[in-house]
Amino acid sequence: MSLLELIERADERALAASAVACLDRCLPLLAGPDGPEPLRPLWASCEDGREWAIRLAAVRTAMDDEAVSDGAAARVRAMLGAAPSDFDPAPLREWADACSLVALEIHGRFDAPDGEPPQDAADLLKAARGGEVDGVGPLVAGELERQVRILEILAETAGTAGSGAGVLKALDLSVEGRRVLRAVMSRRARIRG
C-alpha cells in the first residue's frame, strides 16, 4: 500500500504519531545535532489524545526558543505551528500529510550534493508517495520507508492491547531516522567547514 493510501486509512492515533515522527526526524535542523528532544511530551499523547492540546502548547513554547538557521528549519517550526489542537481525524490527516511531504522534501535537499533538489523533485515526491519510488535519492527513499513502516505498525496494533507498543516502535524508528539526518548534517558541516 502506498504512503498516501496509508495516510488516508489511518486513525487519529496513527495520524498524530506519524506527523510527530516526521517532525521528530527533522529536529536536528532546529535543535542542532546534539539538541534536546522537545517532542517527547507529544509522543505520550499520541496513543489516545489525552492532554494533546496542553502538551502541544508546551512543545510550541519550548520550540520558540530554538534558533531558526535556514528555510528548512523554518518549515519544521511552521509544521509544528500548524498542528491541530483537536485530536480529530480530519485535521490530523491534513497535518500528517503536510508533515510527511515536508520531511521528504527536507531529506531530498540533503540527497542533493549542493543542497538544491532537482527541478522535478515535486513530481518525484508525488510519485514516491503514491508508490512509484524510482528516481528518488537514498535519504528520501529511507525517509519514505520509515513513514510507511510507522503507519503500517500503527495500523497493525490499532485497537489491540499492545497498541502502546506500536507507538513505541514508531518512536524507535523515528529516533533511527533522526540519527541518520544528524549524521548527514555533521558530514556536510565537516566538508564545508
C-alpha positions as CSV (number, residue, x, y, z in Angstrom):
1,M,0.0,0.0,0.0
2,S,1.3,3.5,-0.8
3,L,2.1,6.2,1.7
4,L,-0.9,8.2,0.6
5,E,-3.2,5.3,1.0
6,L,-1.9,4.6,4.5
7,I,-2.4,8.2,5.5
8,E,-6.0,8.1,4.1
9,R,-6.9,5.0,6.1
10,A,-5.1,5.9,9.3
11,D,-6.9,6.6,12.6
12,E,-6.3,9.6,14.9
13,R,-3.5,7.7,16.8
14,A,-1.6,6.8,13.7
15,L,-2.0,10.2,12.1
16,A,-0.8,12.0,15.2
17,A,2.1,9.6,15.7
18,S,3.2,9.7,12.0
19,A,3.1,13.5,12.0
20,V,5.1,13.8,15.2
21,A,7.5,11.2,13.9
22,C,8.1,13.3,10.7
23,L,8.8,16.4,12.8
24,D,10.9,14.4,15.2
25,R,13.2,13.1,12.5
26,C,13.7,16.7,11.3
27,L,14.6,18.1,14.7
28,P,18.3,18.3,14.1
29,L,17.5,21.3,11.9
30,L,16.0,23.1,14.8
31,A,17.8,21.7,17.9
32,G,21.2,21.1,16.3
33,P,23.0,17.8,16.1
34,D,23.1,17.3,19.9
35,G,19.9,19.1,20.8
36,P,17.2,18.1,23.1
37,E,14.1,16.1,22.3
38,P,11.3,18.6,22.8
39,L,8.6,16.5,21.1
40,R,8.6,13.7,23.8
41,P,5.5,15.1,25.5
42,L,3.6,14.9,22.3
43,W,4.5,11.2,21.8
44,A,2.9,10.5,25.2
45,S,-0.4,11.9,23.8
46,C,-0.4,10.1,20.5
47,E,-1.9,6.9,22.0
48,D,-5.3,8.4,23.0
49,G,-5.1,12.1,22.6
50,R,-5.1,12.7,26.3
51,E,-3.7,16.2,27.1
52,W,-2.9,16.6,23.4
53,A,-3.7,20.4,23.3
54,I,-1.9,21.1,26.6
55,R,1.2,19.2,25.5
56,L,1.2,20.7,22.1
57,A,1.1,24.2,23.5
58,A,4.0,23.4,25.9
59,V,6.1,22.0,23.0
60,R,5.4,25.0,20.8
61,T,6.5,27.3,23.7
62,A,9.7,25.3,24.2
63,M,10.5,25.3,20.5
64,D,10.0,29.1,20.3
65,D,13.4,29.4,21.9
66,E,15.2,27.4,19.2
67,A,17.0,29.5,16.6
68,V,15.9,29.0,13.0
69,S,19.0,28.8,10.9
70,D,17.5,28.3,7.4
71,G,14.4,27.8,5.4
72,A,14.2,24.1,6.1
73,A,14.3,24.7,9.9
74,A,11.6,27.4,9.5
75,R,9.4,24.8,7.6
76,V,9.8,22.3,10.5
77,R,8.8,25.0,13.0
78,A,5.8,26.0,10.8
79,M,4.6,22.4,10.7
80,L,4.7,22.3,14.5
81,G,2.7,25.6,14.5
82,A,0.2,24.1,12.1
83,A,-0.5,21.1,14.4
84,P,-4.2,20.9,15.2
85,S,-5.2,21.3,18.8
86,D,-8.1,19.0,18.3
87,F,-7.3,15.3,18.3
88,D,-9.7,14.5,15.4
89,P,-9.2,12.6,12.2
90,A,-9.8,15.3,9.6
91,P,-7.3,18.0,10.9
92,L,-4.8,15.3,12.0
93,R,-4.9,13.8,8.5
94,E,-4.2,17.1,6.8
95,W,-1.4,17.8,9.2
96,A,0.1,14.3,8.9
97,D,0.0,14.6,5.1
98,A,1.8,18.0,5.2
99,C,4.4,16.8,7.7
100,S,5.1,13.8,5.5
101,L,5.7,16.0,2.5
102,V,7.9,18.5,4.4
103,A,10.0,15.7,5.8
104,L,10.5,14.1,2.4
105,E,11.4,17.5,0.8
106,I,14.0,18.2,3.6
107,H,15.6,14.7,3.1
108,G,15.6,15.4,-0.7
109,R,17.6,18.6,0.0
110,F,20.2,16.6,1.8
111,D,20.2,14.0,-1.1
112,A,21.4,16.7,-3.4
113,P,25.1,17.4,-3.3
114,D,24.7,21.2,-3.5
115,G,21.6,21.2,-1.2
116,E,19.3,22.1,-4.1
117,P,16.8,19.5,-5.1
118,P,16.4,18.6,-8.8
119,Q,13.8,20.5,-10.9
120,D,11.5,17.6,-11.0
121,A,11.7,17.0,-7.2
122,A,8.0,17.7,-6.6
123,D,6.9,15.3,-9.3
124,L,9.3,12.6,-7.9
125,L,8.0,13.0,-4.4
126,K,4.4,12.9,-5.5
127,A,5.0,9.7,-7.4
128,A,7.0,8.2,-4.5
129,R,4.2,9.0,-2.0
130,G,1.9,7.2,-4.5
131,G,4.1,4.1,-4.6
132,E,6.5,4.8,-7.5
133,V,9.9,5.2,-5.8
134,D,12.1,5.3,-9.0
135,G,14.3,8.3,-9.2
136,V,14.4,9.4,-5.5
137,G,17.7,9.6,-3.7
138,P,18.7,7.3,-0.8
139,L,17.8,9.7,2.0
140,V,14.3,10.3,0.5
141,A,13.9,6.5,0.0
142,G,14.9,5.8,3.6
143,E,12.5,8.5,4.9
144,L,9.7,7.2,2.8
145,E,10.3,3.7,4.0
146,R,10.2,4.9,7.7
147,Q,7.0,6.8,7.1
148,V,5.3,3.7,5.5
149,R,6.6,1.4,8.2
150,I,5.4,3.6,11.0
151,L,1.9,3.8,9.6
152,E,1.9,0.0,9.0
153,I,3.0,-0.7,12.6
154,L,0.4,1.6,13.9
155,A,-2.4,0.1,11.7
156,E,-1.4,-3.4,12.8
157,T,-1.6,-2.5,16.5
158,A,-4.7,-0.3,16.4
159,G,-7.3,-1.3,18.9
160,T,-5.2,-4.1,20.5
161,A,-4.0,-4.5,24.0
162,G,-0.5,-3.8,22.7
163,S,-1.3,-0.6,20.8
164,G,1.0,1.4,23.1
165,A,3.8,-0.8,21.8
166,G,3.1,0.3,18.3
167,V,3.6,4.0,19.3
168,L,6.9,3.0,21.0
169,K,8.0,1.2,17.8
170,A,7.2,4.3,15.8
171,L,9.3,6.3,18.2
172,D,12.2,3.9,17.8
173,L,12.0,4.2,14.0
174,S,11.9,8.0,14.3
175,V,15.0,8.1,16.6
176,E,16.8,6.0,14.0
177,G,15.8,8.4,11.3
178,R,16.9,11.4,13.4
179,R,20.3,9.8,13.8
180,V,20.6,9.4,10.0
181,L,19.8,13.1,9.5
182,R,22.2,14.2,12.2
183,A,25.0,12.1,10.6
184,V,24.3,13.7,7.2
185,M,24.3,17.2,8.7
186,S,27.6,16.5,10.6
187,R,29.2,15.2,7.4
188,R,28.1,18.2,5.4
189,A,29.3,20.6,8.1
190,R,32.8,18.9,8.1
191,I,33.0,19.1,4.4
192,R,32.0,22.7,4.2
193,G,33.9,23.9,7.2
